[in-house]
Amino acid sequence: MSDIVSDAVFAQPFQTLTTTENRYILHLVHRTYEWIGIIFQAPKIAKFGLDNYMIRGLSQDRQQLRSIFGNLLRSRISRGASYPDILSVYSDYVDPDNGEHFAESELGAEALLLFGAGKLQLSTTALIPISGYVNRLLGPDATSTSLASAFFYLARNSSAYERVCNEVRNAFQSSEDILPGPKLSMCVYLRACLDEAMRMNPVNGGALWREVLPGGAIIDGNSVPAGIDVGVGIYSIHHQKDYYPDPYIYRPERWIVSEDNSKDAVEIAHSAWAPYSIGPRGCVGKPAAILQLTISLARVVFELDMRAPADPDLIKVGQGVEGERFPRNLATEFQAKGTFSSILNGPMLEFKWRET
C-alpha cells in the first residue's frame, strides 16, 4: 500500500514490502500525525517553538520526515516532467492570476498530504486473506481504523456476524461480483455494521475546532463572542444517550427501521453521526471511503470465516483494561489513541478460508 502511494506521488516506490530499508518512514508518518494532533488542540505550542521542548521526540521525528520528503521532492523535480505521477500535476500547475507555480515548500506540504491521504484510501487493499492470526497495528489510517473496528465488534457479536455473513453470501455468487451497484446497496445490514463501528470508533474522535465568526453565535442558549474557538468531540457526540440508547453497545440494528426501531430513532441516529465531520469542512472523500469500506468488508465476510482467538491474552488486544478510567476500562469497546487520526493496537483475529 505504501509502495503504491509513494510510486503514485513521486514515481518512486518505497519498496517497503520487499526490503526493510524505508519502513521507518511509515513510523515517522505516524509520529507526525501525533504531533499534528497535539498542535491541532494547542497551536501556540508550535507558534512559539515550544514543541521542541514539550514534545521534543515528536518534533524531531516530524522534522526528519519533512527533510526526507524535501529530498524526495527535489529528486523528483530534477528528473523532469516525464513521469506521469500525481506530483507532476501540481508541478505543472500555473496560477492563472499571476502565472506563478507552486513554491517548493508548498509542493513539499502537498506531497506529505498526498502520501497520507493516499495511505488512508489504499490501506484496506493491504488486508490479504490468510489463515491464522491477523494483528492490526496501524497508524492514522481512516479506512483501516473503521475496518479494524468492524472486525473487532463482529468477532465479538456472533448474532451480528452471522447476520451480515448471511446477507452478503446470499446476495453474491463470488467475491468478484461484489462491486458498486444495486446488489451492494441492498446489503443494508452490511452498511449498518460499518456505520455502527464508525459510531463507536470515529477515526478522529476529538474536537474539530472552529472559530466563531464576526457577530458571535448562540450555542445551546449561550452567547459566544467572535474569535472564540468552539468544538465538541465526535466520540462524545457518538456516545450521547439522547441520540444512541445504550451507546457503549455495538448494535447495528439501530440504523435500520423495524418494529423495534422507529423511523424517528434512525433519523436521530443519522443526524448525530459525524465520523467524517459535517458541513462545508466535512471530508470530501467520504463517499469513496464508505464505498471502499463496504466492498472490503463484504469481500472479507464472503471469502473468509472469522472469529476472535481462543487464547485469553490475544483476545484482550485492543479492548479496554480493567482498572483504567471509564471508558478505557470497557472490554466491549475497541480502544484507539486519538491523534490527528487514530492509532490502534489490534484486534487479534483468526481467519480461515470459507468452506463452500
C-alpha positions as CSV (number, residue, x, y, z in Angstrom):
1,M,0.0,0.0,0.0
2,S,2.7,2.5,1.0
3,D,4.7,1.4,-2.1
4,I,1.7,2.1,-4.4
5,V,1.2,5.5,-2.9
6,S,4.8,6.6,-3.0
7,D,5.0,5.4,-6.6
8,A,1.8,7.3,-7.5
9,V,3.0,10.5,-5.8
10,F,6.8,10.5,-6.5
11,A,7.1,7.9,-9.2
12,Q,9.5,6.3,-6.7
13,P,8.2,3.3,-4.7
14,F,9.5,2.9,-1.1
15,Q,9.7,-0.9,-1.6
16,T,8.6,-1.5,2.0
17,L,7.2,-4.9,1.1
18,T,10.5,-6.3,-0.3
19,T,13.0,-4.5,2.0
20,T,13.1,-3.0,5.5
21,E,15.2,0.0,4.5
22,N,12.4,2.5,4.2
23,R,9.9,1.1,6.7
24,Y,10.9,3.7,9.3
25,I,9.3,6.3,7.1
26,L,5.9,4.9,8.0
27,H,6.7,5.2,11.7
28,L,7.7,8.8,11.1
29,V,4.3,9.5,9.4
30,H,2.5,8.1,12.4
31,R,4.6,10.2,14.7
32,T,4.0,13.3,12.6
33,Y,0.2,12.8,12.9
34,E,0.7,12.5,16.7
35,W,2.4,15.9,16.5
36,I,-0.4,17.4,14.4
37,G,-3.0,16.0,16.8
38,I,-1.4,17.9,19.7
39,I,-0.8,21.1,17.8
40,F,-4.4,21.0,16.4
41,Q,-5.6,21.3,20.0
42,A,-3.0,23.8,21.2
43,P,-1.5,25.7,18.1
44,K,0.5,28.1,20.3
45,I,2.8,25.2,21.2
46,A,4.2,25.3,17.6
47,K,3.7,29.1,17.1
48,F,6.2,29.8,19.9
49,G,8.5,26.9,19.2
50,L,7.6,25.1,22.4
51,D,7.2,21.8,20.6
52,N,11.0,21.4,20.6
53,Y,10.8,21.3,24.4
54,M,7.4,20.0,25.4
55,I,7.1,17.2,22.8
56,R,10.7,17.1,21.6
57,G,10.7,13.5,20.3
58,L,7.6,14.1,18.1
59,S,9.0,17.4,16.9
60,Q,12.3,15.7,15.9
61,D,10.5,12.9,14.1
62,R,8.4,15.4,12.2
63,Q,11.4,17.4,11.2
64,Q,13.1,14.2,10.0
65,L,10.1,13.3,7.9
66,R,9.9,16.8,6.4
67,S,13.6,16.5,5.5
68,I,13.0,13.1,3.8
69,F,10.1,14.4,1.8
70,G,12.0,17.5,0.9
71,N,14.8,15.4,-0.6
72,L,12.3,13.2,-2.4
73,L,10.7,16.3,-3.8
74,R,13.9,17.8,-5.1
75,S,14.9,14.4,-6.6
76,R,11.6,14.2,-8.3
77,I,11.8,17.7,-9.7
78,S,15.4,17.0,-11.0
79,R,14.1,14.1,-13.1
80,G,11.8,16.4,-15.0
81,A,8.2,16.1,-16.1
82,S,8.5,12.8,-18.0
83,Y,7.0,10.8,-15.1
84,P,3.2,10.8,-15.0
85,D,2.8,10.8,-11.3
86,I,0.4,12.9,-9.1
87,L,3.0,15.4,-8.2
88,S,3.5,16.3,-11.8
89,V,0.0,17.8,-11.8
90,Y,1.0,20.1,-9.0
91,S,4.4,20.9,-10.6
92,D,2.8,21.8,-13.9
93,Y,0.1,24.0,-12.4
94,V,0.3,27.7,-13.2
95,D,-1.8,30.2,-11.3
96,P,-4.0,31.9,-13.9
97,D,-3.9,35.2,-12.0
98,N,-0.2,35.7,-11.6
99,G,1.4,33.0,-13.8
100,E,3.3,31.5,-10.8
101,H,4.0,27.9,-10.0
102,F,3.7,26.3,-6.5
103,A,6.7,27.1,-4.3
104,E,8.8,24.2,-3.3
105,S,7.7,24.5,0.3
106,E,4.1,24.3,-0.9
107,L,4.9,21.2,-3.0
108,G,6.5,19.6,-0.1
109,A,3.5,20.1,2.1
110,E,1.2,18.8,-0.6
111,A,3.4,15.7,-1.1
112,L,3.2,14.8,2.5
113,L,-0.6,15.4,2.5
114,L,-1.0,13.3,-0.7
115,F,1.0,10.4,0.8
116,G,-1.0,10.5,4.0
117,A,-4.4,10.8,2.1
118,G,-3.4,8.1,-0.3
119,K,-2.3,5.9,2.5
120,L,-5.7,6.3,4.1
121,Q,-7.6,5.4,1.0
122,L,-5.5,2.5,-0.1
123,S,-4.8,0.9,3.3
124,T,-7.5,-1.7,3.1
125,T,-6.0,-3.1,-0.1
126,A,-3.2,-4.4,2.1
127,L,-5.5,-6.7,4.0
128,I,-4.6,-10.1,2.5
129,P,-6.8,-13.1,3.4
130,I,-4.7,-15.5,5.4
131,S,-5.2,-18.3,7.9
132,G,-4.1,-17.7,11.5
133,Y,-3.7,-14.5,13.5
134,V,-4.1,-11.1,12.0
135,N,-3.0,-8.2,14.1
136,R,-3.9,-4.7,13.0
137,L,-1.2,-2.4,14.5
138,L,-1.6,0.7,12.4
139,G,-1.1,4.4,12.4
140,P,-3.5,7.1,11.3
141,D,-5.5,5.2,8.6
142,A,-9.1,6.3,8.1
143,T,-10.3,3.2,6.3
144,S,-8.2,0.7,8.2
145,T,-9.4,2.2,11.5
146,S,-13.0,1.7,10.5
147,L,-12.4,-1.7,9.1
148,A,-10.5,-2.9,12.1
149,S,-13.2,-1.6,14.3
150,A,-15.9,-3.5,12.4
151,F,-13.8,-6.7,12.7
152,F,-13.4,-6.2,16.4
153,Y,-17.1,-5.9,17.1
154,L,-18.3,-8.5,14.6
155,A,-15.8,-11.1,16.1
156,R,-17.3,-10.4,19.5
157,N,-21.0,-10.3,18.4
158,S,-22.0,-13.6,17.0
159,S,-25.5,-12.6,16.0
160,A,-24.4,-9.6,14.1
161,Y,-21.6,-11.5,12.4
162,E,-24.0,-14.3,11.4
163,R,-26.5,-11.9,10.0
164,V,-24.0,-9.9,7.9
165,C,-22.5,-13.1,6.6
166,N,-25.9,-14.5,5.5
167,E,-26.8,-11.2,3.9
168,V,-23.6,-10.9,1.8
169,R,-23.3,-14.6,1.0
170,N,-26.8,-14.8,-0.2
171,A,-26.5,-11.6,-2.3
172,F,-23.5,-12.6,-4.3
173,Q,-22.2,-15.7,-6.1
174,S,-18.5,-14.8,-5.9
175,S,-16.3,-12.1,-4.4
176,E,-15.6,-10.8,-7.9
177,D,-19.3,-9.9,-8.1
178,I,-19.0,-7.6,-5.1
179,L,-18.9,-4.3,-6.9
180,P,-20.7,-1.0,-6.7
181,G,-24.3,-1.4,-7.8
182,P,-27.8,-2.3,-6.7
183,K,-26.9,-5.6,-5.0
184,L,-24.3,-4.0,-2.8
185,S,-26.6,-1.1,-2.0
186,M,-29.3,-3.6,-0.9
187,C,-26.9,-5.0,1.8
188,V,-28.4,-2.7,4.4
189,Y,-27.1,-4.7,7.4
190,L,-23.6,-4.7,6.0
191,R,-23.7,-0.9,5.9
192,A,-25.3,-0.8,9.3
193,C,-22.3,-2.8,10.7
194,L,-19.9,-0.2,9.3
195,D,-21.9,2.8,10.5
196,E,-22.1,1.3,14.0
197,A,-18.3,0.6,14.0
198,M,-17.6,4.2,12.9
199,R,-20.0,5.5,15.5
200,M,-18.2,3.7,18.3
201,N,-14.8,4.4,16.9
202,P,-14.7,7.6,14.8
203,V,-11.4,8.0,13.0
204,N,-10.9,11.4,14.7
205,G,-12.8,11.3,17.9
206,G,-11.6,14.6,19.2
207,A,-13.0,18.1,18.8
208,L,-12.7,19.8,15.4
209,W,-12.3,23.4,16.5
210,R,-13.9,26.2,14.6
211,E,-13.6,30.0,15.2
212,V,-16.8,31.9,15.8
213,L,-17.3,34.5,13.0
214,P,-17.9,38.2,13.5
215,G,-21.2,38.9,15.1
216,G,-20.8,36.0,17.5
217,A,-23.1,33.0,17.8
218,I,-25.7,31.5,20.1
219,I,-24.7,27.9,21.0
220,D,-27.1,25.9,23.2
221,G,-28.6,29.1,24.5
222,N,-25.2,30.7,25.4
223,S,-23.8,33.8,23.7
224,V,-20.3,33.1,22.3
225,P,-18.3,36.1,21.1
226,A,-16.5,36.3,17.8
227,G,-12.9,34.9,17.8
228,I,-13.6,32.1,20.3
229,D,-12.8,28.6,19.2
230,V,-15.6,26.1,19.8
231,G,-15.8,22.4,19.3
232,V,-17.1,19.1,20.6
233,G,-15.6,15.7,20.5
234,I,-17.1,13.4,17.9
235,Y,-16.6,10.5,20.2
236,S,-18.7,12.3,22.8
237,I,-21.4,13.0,20.3
238,H,-21.5,9.4,19.2
239,H,-21.9,8.2,22.8
240,Q,-24.8,10.5,23.8
241,K,-27.8,8.6,25.1
242,D,-30.2,11.2,23.5
243,Y,-29.1,10.1,20.1
244,Y,-27.9,6.5,20.7
245,P,-29.6,4.5,23.5
246,D,-27.1,2.0,25.1
247,P,-24.3,4.0,23.4
248,Y,-21.5,1.6,24.5
249,I,-23.2,-1.4,23.0
250,Y,-22.4,-2.4,19.4
251,R,-25.9,-2.7,17.9
252,P,-26.1,-2.3,14.0
253,E,-29.9,-2.7,14.2
254,R,-30.1,0.9,15.5
255,W,-29.5,2.0,11.9
256,I,-32.4,0.0,10.4
257,V,-36.1,0.8,10.7
258,S,-38.0,-2.1,12.2
259,E,-40.8,-2.9,14.6
260,D,-38.3,-2.4,17.5
261,N,-36.7,0.7,16.0
262,S,-38.7,3.6,14.7
263,K,-38.0,5.7,11.7
264,D,-37.6,8.7,14.0
265,A,-34.9,6.8,16.0
266,V,-33.0,6.1,12.8
267,E,-33.2,9.7,11.7
268,I,-32.0,10.9,15.0
269,A,-29.1,8.5,14.9
270,H,-28.1,9.7,11.4
271,S,-28.4,13.4,12.4
272,A,-25.6,13.0,15.0
273,W,-23.4,10.6,13.0
274,A,-20.3,12.6,12.0
275,P,-17.2,10.4,11.7
276,Y,-16.2,12.4,8.6
277,S,-17.3,15.7,10.1
278,I,-20.2,17.6,8.6
279,G,-20.9,20.8,6.7
280,P,-18.6,22.6,4.3
281,R,-15.5,21.3,6.2
282,G,-16.6,17.7,6.0
283,C,-14.3,15.1,4.3
284,V,-14.7,15.3,0.5
285,G,-13.6,11.7,0.3
286,K,-16.5,10.4,2.4
287,P,-18.4,8.6,-0.5
288,A,-15.3,7.0,-1.8
289,A,-14.2,5.9,1.6
290,I,-17.6,4.4,2.5
291,L,-17.7,2.6,-0.8
292,Q,-14.3,1.1,-0.3
293,L,-15.1,0.0,3.2
294,T,-18.3,-1.6,2.1
295,I,-16.7,-3.6,-0.7
296,S,-13.7,-4.5,1.5
297,L,-15.9,-5.8,4.4
298,A,-18.2,-7.6,2.0
299,R,-15.4,-9.4,0.3
300,V,-13.8,-10.5,3.6
301,V,-17.0,-11.9,5.0
302,F,-17.8,-13.6,1.7
303,E,-14.4,-15.3,1.4
304,L,-13.4,-15.9,5.0
305,D,-14.7,-17.2,8.3
306,M,-13.6,-15.0,11.2
307,R,-13.5,-15.4,14.9
308,A,-11.8,-14.0,18.0
309,P,-8.9,-16.1,19.2
310,A,-9.4,-18.6,21.9
311,D,-6.2,-17.5,23.7
312,P,-7.4,-15.3,26.5
313,D,-4.4,-13.0,26.2
314,L,-4.7,-12.5,22.5
315,I,-8.4,-11.7,22.7
316,K,-7.7,-8.8,25.0
317,V,-5.6,-7.0,22.5
318,G,-7.4,-3.8,21.5
319,Q,-10.0,-3.9,24.2
320,G,-10.3,-1.8,27.4
321,V,-8.3,-2.7,30.5
322,E,-9.8,-3.3,33.9
323,G,-8.9,-0.7,36.4
324,E,-8.5,2.1,33.8
325,R,-10.7,5.2,33.8
326,F,-14.1,4.9,32.0
327,P,-14.4,4.2,29.1
328,R,-10.8,2.9,28.8
329,N,-11.9,0.1,31.1
330,L,-14.6,-1.3,28.7
331,A,-13.7,-4.7,27.4
332,T,-16.6,-4.4,25.0
333,E,-15.2,-1.3,23.2
334,F,-12.3,-1.1,20.8
335,Q,-9.7,1.3,22.2
336,A,-8.0,3.9,20.0
337,K,-5.4,6.5,20.7
338,G,-6.6,9.8,19.3
339,T,-4.1,11.9,17.4
340,F,-4.9,13.8,14.1
341,S,-6.5,10.4,13.3
342,S,-6.2,7.2,15.3
343,I,-3.5,4.8,16.4
344,L,-4.7,1.2,17.1
345,N,-3.3,-1.9,18.6
346,G,-5.3,-4.9,17.5
347,P,-7.6,-6.6,17.2
348,M,-6.1,-10.1,17.1
349,L,-8.4,-12.3,15.0
350,E,-8.4,-15.8,13.4
351,F,-9.3,-16.1,9.7
352,K,-9.7,-19.2,7.6
353,W,-10.9,-19.7,4.0
354,R,-14.7,-20.3,3.9
355,E,-15.9,-23.8,3.1
356,T,-18.4,-23.7,0.3
